[in-house]
Amino acid sequence: MRVFIADDSKIILDRIRALISEIDGIEIVGEAVTGVQAIESVMQLRPEVVTLDIRMPEGNGISVLESIKKDNPDIIAVMLTNYPYPQYQEKCVAAGADFFLDKSSQFDEIPEILTGLLAGKGCGSCGRG
């Protein structure tokens, strides 16, 4: 499974990379620190899964999500945020997010989500699998 990571924090990028790099069957195909970089890279690299920070320079994660899903509706989107407010979650779901995770309490669910997708379990509430 090809995964793309977008977050403006090097610490978060490193942490996500470390969490998922040892999962058999996962290939990290690229990373971005801005919204513009994320959109351009995802369109070029065509990953199956994208992790997106909600707040990034040059295009927030929600607008990036909308742009990506418009042209690639099958990409699985995992939204990550330090702002887990219901209004953000609603906007993300409406834009096509498959997962919405609070960085402070749900960060470690990323490997579980990816291994579940690899195993064909889908993502439950999003109707995949």
C-alpha positions as CSV (number, residue, x, y, z in Angstrom):
1,M,0.0,0.0,0.0
2,R,1.4,3.3,-1.1
3,V,1.2,6.1,1.6
4,F,1.8,9.8,1.3
5,I,2.3,12.0,4.4
6,A,1.5,15.7,4.6
7,D,2.3,17.8,7.7
8,D,4.1,21.0,8.3
9,S,5.9,19.7,11.4
10,K,9.1,17.7,10.9
11,I,8.6,16.1,14.3
12,I,5.1,14.8,13.2
13,L,6.5,13.7,9.8
14,D,9.3,11.8,11.5
15,R,6.9,10.2,14.0
16,I,4.4,9.0,11.3
17,R,7.3,7.7,9.2
18,A,8.6,5.8,12.2
19,L,5.2,4.4,13.1
20,I,4.4,3.0,9.7
21,S,7.8,2.3,8.0
22,E,8.1,-1.1,9.6
23,I,4.7,-2.3,8.5
24,D,5.1,-5.0,5.9
25,G,3.3,-4.0,2.7
26,I,3.5,-0.2,3.4
27,E,5.6,2.0,1.1
28,I,5.9,5.7,2.0
29,V,6.0,7.3,-1.5
30,G,6.3,11.0,-0.5
31,E,6.0,13.7,2.0
32,A,4.9,17.4,1.9
33,V,5.0,20.3,4.4
34,T,2.6,22.6,2.5
35,G,-0.9,22.2,1.0
36,V,0.4,23.1,-2.5
37,Q,3.2,20.5,-2.3
38,A,0.7,17.9,-1.0
39,I,-1.8,18.4,-3.9
40,E,1.0,18.4,-6.6
41,S,2.7,15.4,-5.1
42,V,-0.4,13.3,-4.6
43,M,-1.6,14.0,-8.2
44,Q,1.8,12.8,-9.5
45,L,2.5,9.9,-7.1
46,R,-1.1,8.5,-6.9
47,P,-0.8,6.9,-3.4
48,E,-3.6,4.8,-2.0
49,V,-3.6,6.5,1.4
50,V,-2.9,10.1,2.4
51,T,-2.4,11.4,5.9
52,L,-3.2,15.1,6.1
53,D,-2.7,17.7,8.8
54,I,-5.6,20.1,9.0
55,R,-3.4,23.2,9.4
56,M,-0.6,23.6,6.9
57,P,0.8,26.6,5.1
58,E,-0.3,27.3,1.5
59,G,-3.6,25.5,1.7
60,N,-5.1,23.9,4.8
61,G,-5.7,20.2,5.0
62,I,-9.4,20.4,4.4
63,S,-8.9,22.3,1.1
64,V,-6.2,19.8,0.1
65,L,-8.6,17.0,0.9
66,E,-11.3,18.5,-1.3
67,S,-8.8,18.9,-4.1
68,I,-7.4,15.4,-3.9
69,K,-10.8,13.7,-3.5
70,K,-12.2,15.6,-6.5
71,D,-9.8,13.9,-8.9
72,N,-9.1,10.8,-6.8
73,P,-12.2,9.8,-4.8
74,D,-10.7,6.3,-4.0
75,I,-7.7,7.7,-2.1
76,I,-8.2,6.9,1.6
77,A,-7.7,10.1,3.6
78,V,-6.6,10.1,7.3
79,M,-7.0,13.6,8.8
80,L,-4.7,14.5,11.7
81,T,-5.2,17.5,14.0
82,N,-4.5,19.2,17.2
83,Y,-7.9,20.8,16.9
84,P,-10.4,17.9,17.1
85,Y,-13.5,20.1,17.2
86,P,-16.8,18.7,15.9
87,Q,-17.0,21.4,13.2
88,Y,-13.6,20.4,11.8
89,Q,-14.6,16.7,11.8
90,E,-17.9,17.5,10.0
91,K,-16.1,19.5,7.3
92,C,-13.5,16.7,6.9
93,V,-16.2,14.0,6.6
94,A,-18.2,16.1,4.1
95,A,-15.0,16.6,2.1
96,G,-14.4,12.8,1.9
97,A,-12.2,12.0,4.9
98,D,-12.2,8.4,5.9
99,F,-10.6,8.9,9.3
100,F,-10.3,11.9,11.7
101,L,-7.7,11.6,14.4
102,D,-6.7,13.8,17.3
103,K,-2.9,13.9,17.4
104,S,-2.8,14.2,21.1
105,S,-4.8,11.0,21.8
106,Q,-5.3,8.9,18.7
107,F,-1.9,9.2,16.9
108,D,-1.0,5.6,17.6
109,E,-4.1,4.4,15.7
110,I,-2.4,5.1,12.4
111,P,-0.6,1.8,12.2
112,E,-3.7,-0.1,13.2
113,I,-5.7,1.7,10.5
114,L,-3.2,0.9,7.8
115,T,-2.8,-2.7,8.8
116,G,-6.6,-3.1,8.9
117,L,-6.7,-1.7,5.3
118,L,-3.9,-4.0,4.2
119,A,-5.9,-7.0,5.7
120,G,-9.0,-5.9,3.7
121,K,-11.0,-5.0,6.8
122,G,-11.8,-1.6,5.4
123,C,-12.5,1.3,7.7
124,G,-15.8,0.4,9.1
125,S,-17.7,3.7,9.3
126,C,-16.5,4.9,5.9
127,G,-18.1,1.9,4.1
128,R,-14.8,0.6,2.6
129,G,-13.8,-3.0,2.7
